[in-house]
Amino acid sequence: MGLFQRPVVRLVGDRGILVEYGDAINPEINRKVRAMGMALRERPLDGVVEVIPTYRSLLILYHPGQTDPGRLQGELLELEKELDRIRIPEPKIVEIPVCYGGELGPDIDFVAQTHGLTVDEVIRIHSEPLYQIYMIGFTPGFPFLGGLPDILATPRLETPRTRVPAGSVGIANNQTGVYPIESPGGWRLIGRTPLTLFDPQRKAPFLYEAGDLIQFKPISREEYDRIRVDQEVS
């Protein structure tokens, strides 16, 4: 399980195909997805309108008057043979300070109790790994991260919140991530970062991209407030 011998292609409406390269959250599968995405940017296929990478697949939207699923599948298989020439950039490590618990992380007690841990243990375990960004989506800049320790895997809320503050760090099943903007959401909130993760006015609107590594750094509430003020001043 996890790795397919050859991609599985599924129709998505009348102008899209979903090309699945595996059936699990796996670094090698995601690496292939990213390599294929880069290859398609370097050598666009006739009729392709947009290419959207996910954890384990590519969603390809096309113009039905210019190409069709059968033709695209053949072209993708040919392109796959050339992946050895694709050089994926080395990931950068992005440190994200997080103030855990309290009003900024209202679900951290639930996470701790669910797994028989203390809050301090949850903070330590959550902030130890380097998390790979598998994909960005849901809202602008939302990073879906792999590598959450199994001991912290916690079900989503039964009823999602209508408003989750920007910067909130959450857990949903075996995933963790950060809400860059205020939005509805059902993840268990364990902390919040003072950083502005998405700003359309910046030259680089996002602080990271798919393939980068996230390192969470625990900070105090005083440090959180100071960083917030410094950002507003700058």
C-alpha positions in Angstrom: 0.0 0.0 0.0 1.1 3.6 -0.4 2.9 3.5 -3.8 1.2 2.8 -7.1 3.2 1.1 -9.9 1.7 3.6 -12.3 -0.5 6.6 -11.8 -4.2 6.1 -11.5 -6.2 8.7 -13.5 -9.7 9.7 -12.6 -12.1 12.0 -14.4 -13.1 15.2 -12.6 -16.1 16.7 -14.3 -15.9 17.5 -18.0 -12.6 19.4 -18.0 -10.4 17.9 -15.4 -8.4 14.8 -14.5 -7.0 13.7 -11.1 -3.7 11.9 -11.5 -2.9 9.9 -8.3 0.7 8.8 -7.7 -0.1 6.9 -4.4 -2.6 6.4 -1.7 -0.9 7.7 1.4 0.8 10.7 2.9 4.4 9.8 1.9 7.5 12.0 1.2 8.5 10.0 -1.9 5.0 10.2 -3.4 4.8 14.0 -2.7 8.3 14.4 -4.2 7.0 12.8 -7.4 4.0 15.1 -7.4 6.2 18.1 -7.1 8.6 16.9 -9.8 5.7 16.4 -12.2 4.3 19.8 -11.4 7.7 21.4 -12.1 8.0 19.4 -15.3 4.5 20.6 -16.5 5.5 24.2 -15.8 8.7 23.8 -17.8 7.0 21.9 -20.7 3.3 22.9 -20.7 0.9 20.5 -22.5 -1.4 21.8 -25.1 -4.9 22.5 -23.7 -3.8 22.4 -20.0 -5.3 25.4 -18.2 -4.1 24.8 -14.6 -2.1 22.2 -12.6 -2.9 21.9 -8.8 -0.6 19.7 -6.7 -1.9 17.9 -3.5 -0.4 15.5 -1.1 -0.4 12.6 -3.5 -1.9 13.7 -6.8 -2.2 16.4 -9.4 -5.4 17.9 -10.5 -5.1 19.0 -14.1 -7.7 21.3 -15.6 -7.9 21.4 -19.4 -9.8 23.0 -22.3 -12.0 20.2 -23.8 -11.8 21.8 -27.2 -8.0 21.4 -27.3 -7.3 18.1 -25.6 -8.9 15.1 -23.9 -8.2 12.7 -20.9 -6.8 9.9 -23.1 -4.4 12.2 -24.8 -3.3 13.8 -21.5 -2.7 10.5 -19.9 -0.4 9.4 -22.7 1.5 12.7 -22.6 1.9 12.5 -18.8 3.3 9.0 -19.0 5.8 10.2 -21.5 6.7 13.2 -19.4 7.2 10.9 -16.4 10.1 9.2 -18.1 12.0 12.5 -18.1 11.7 13.2 -14.3 15.4 12.4 -13.7 16.3 15.8 -15.3 14.1 17.6 -12.8 16.0 19.1 -9.9 13.8 19.9 -6.9 15.2 22.9 -4.9 16.5 22.1 -1.4 13.9 23.0 1.2 14.4 25.9 3.5 13.6 25.7 7.2 11.1 28.3 8.3 10.9 28.8 12.1 7.4 29.7 13.4 7.1 31.0 17.0 4.0 29.7 18.8 2.5 30.6 22.1 0.8 27.4 23.2 -2.3 27.0 25.4 -4.4 29.5 27.2 -6.8 31.5 25.2 -4.5 31.2 22.2 -4.7 27.4 22.3 -8.1 26.5 23.7 -8.0 22.8 22.8 -4.5 21.9 24.1 -6.0 20.5 27.4 -8.3 18.2 25.4 -5.3 17.0 23.3 -3.3 16.4 26.5 -6.1 14.5 28.3 -7.0 12.4 25.3 -3.4 11.0 25.2 -2.6 10.9 28.9 -0.1 13.7 28.6 0.6 17.0 30.3 0.3 20.2 28.5 4.1 20.7 28.6 4.5 17.3 27.0 2.2 18.2 24.2 4.1 21.4 23.6 7.5 19.5 23.6 6.3 16.7 21.3 4.6 19.1 18.9 7.5 21.4 18.6 10.3 18.8 18.2 9.8 17.6 14.6 10.7 19.3 11.3 7.4 19.3 9.4 7.4 19.0 5.6 4.9 21.2 3.8 3.1 18.7 1.5 0.7 21.2 0.0 -0.8 24.7 0.4 -4.5 25.2 0.1 -7.9 25.5 1.8 -7.2 29.2 2.4 -4.3 31.3 1.0 -1.1 30.0 2.6 -2.6 27.2 4.7 0.3 24.6 5.0 -0.7 21.0 5.3 2.2 19.4 7.2 3.4 15.8 7.4 5.3 14.4 10.4 3.0 14.9 13.3 4.0 12.3 16.0 1.3 9.6 16.2 0.9 10.2 19.9 -0.7 13.6 19.2 -3.1 12.5 16.5 -6.5 13.8 17.6 -9.9 13.9 15.9 -11.3 17.1 14.5 -14.0 19.0 16.4 -17.5 17.5 15.9 -18.8 20.9 15.0 -16.3 23.3 13.3 -15.8 26.8 14.7 -17.3 29.6 12.5 -14.2 31.8 13.2 -10.7 30.6 13.8 -8.2 33.5 14.4 -5.3 34.0 12.0 -2.1 32.4 13.2 -3.9 29.5 15.0 -2.0 26.3 15.1 -4.1 23.2 15.1 -4.3 19.4 14.9 -6.7 17.3 12.9 -6.3 13.5 13.0 -2.7 12.9 12.0 -2.0 16.3 10.5 -1.0 19.7 11.9 -1.2 23.1 10.3 -1.5 26.8 10.7 -4.4 29.1 9.8 -2.9 32.1 7.9 -6.1 34.1 7.8 -9.3 34.1 9.9 -11.6 31.4 8.6 -14.0 28.7 9.7 -12.3 25.5 10.8 -12.6 22.3 12.7 -9.0 21.6 13.8 -8.1 21.3 17.5 -6.4 24.6 18.4 -3.3 24.3 20.5 -1.6 27.6 20.1 -1.1 30.7 17.9 1.8 32.3 16.1 2.2 36.1 16.1 3.7 36.1 12.6 1.7 37.3 9.6 1.9 34.2 7.4 0.0 35.7 4.4 0.2 39.3 3.3 -0.8 40.0 -0.3 1.0 43.4 0.0 4.4 41.8 0.5 6.7 41.1 -2.4 6.6 37.4 -1.3 3.0 37.1 0.1 3.8 33.7 1.8 6.7 32.9 4.2 7.1 29.4 2.8 6.2 27.1 -0.1 5.4 23.5 -0.7 8.4 21.4 0.1 9.8 23.7 2.8 10.2 22.5 6.4 8.4 24.1 9.3 10.0 24.3 12.8 7.6 25.4 15.6 9.3 27.3 18.4 7.5 27.6 21.8 7.4 31.2 23.1 5.8 33.0 26.1 2.7 35.2 25.9 5.0 38.2 26.5 7.2 37.2 23.5 4.0 36.7 21.5 2.7 40.2 22.3 6.1 41.8 21.6 6.4 40.2 18.2 2.9 41.3 17.3 3.7 44.9 18.2 7.0 44.8 16.3 5.2 43.5 13.2 2.6 46.3 13.4 5.3 48.9 13.7 7.2 47.6 10.7 
